[in-house]
Amino acid sequence: NAGVTQTPKFRVLKTGQSMTLLCAQDMNHEYMYWYRQDPGMGLRLIHYSVGEGTTAKGEVPDGYNVSRLKKQNFLLGLESAAPSQTSVYFCASSEPRDRDSYEQYFGPGTRLTVT
Amino acid sequence: GQQLNQSPQSMFIQEGEDVSMNCTSSSIFNTWLWYKQDPGEGPVLLIALYKAGELTSNGRLTAQFGITRKDSFLNISASIPSDVGIYFCAGPTNRGSNYKLTFGKGTLLTVNP
């Protein structure tokens, strides 16, 4: 199993450009999450999904959109990139089952720079 | 919203030394998770704790779920260079069916060989 994979690994955008980050998981997990990581800020939740066809806002959703058309994929979109969106983006997944439902498994990350 | 306070923010130690770090919350948790992030990689789950007072080990790592349910501790014994990285604690953001996590800001560990 590959676990959670993310594409691309690196990307440089100019202000105002758009892009989509792809997350895929092969563990058949129901829940998926997008986080951003900035120096000294830890991991902050952008959007999440509790199942195919559903999405919800997290802590810092502004400027991002998401879609979960297939259970194994979770897409994060930036419609008009801004320098403040320069960050490392992580996708994670989890499966709701008993007490270990909070255990999330992360992808390797996408490093995005907006100039 | 809920906040997790991790300390220390960073540590510089010599290989072979033991390490202790902790995480405190303003509210009660029923689950504590500890993650490690290697440079340039995503976080990896190290230890999960589910019961107040629980002590769980994973090799040289030992984590404890505080009795008050508002804190957790992670200890690393006999550190080695590959222990370098950022250690995060995490706990449930709220009770419910979305299973969101709140993360601490991390403890950056540097091990000098």
Interface residues (C-beta under 8 A of the other chain):
Chain A: V4 Y31 Y33 G40 M41 G42 L43 R44 L45 Y48 V50 A56 G58 E59 F90 A92 S94 P96 R99 D100 S101 Y102 E103 Q104 Y105 F106 G107 P108 G109
Chain B: G1 T31 L33 Y35 G40 E41 G42 P43 V44 L45 A48 Y50 F88 A90 P92 T93 S97 N98 Y99 K100 L101 F103 G104 K105 G106
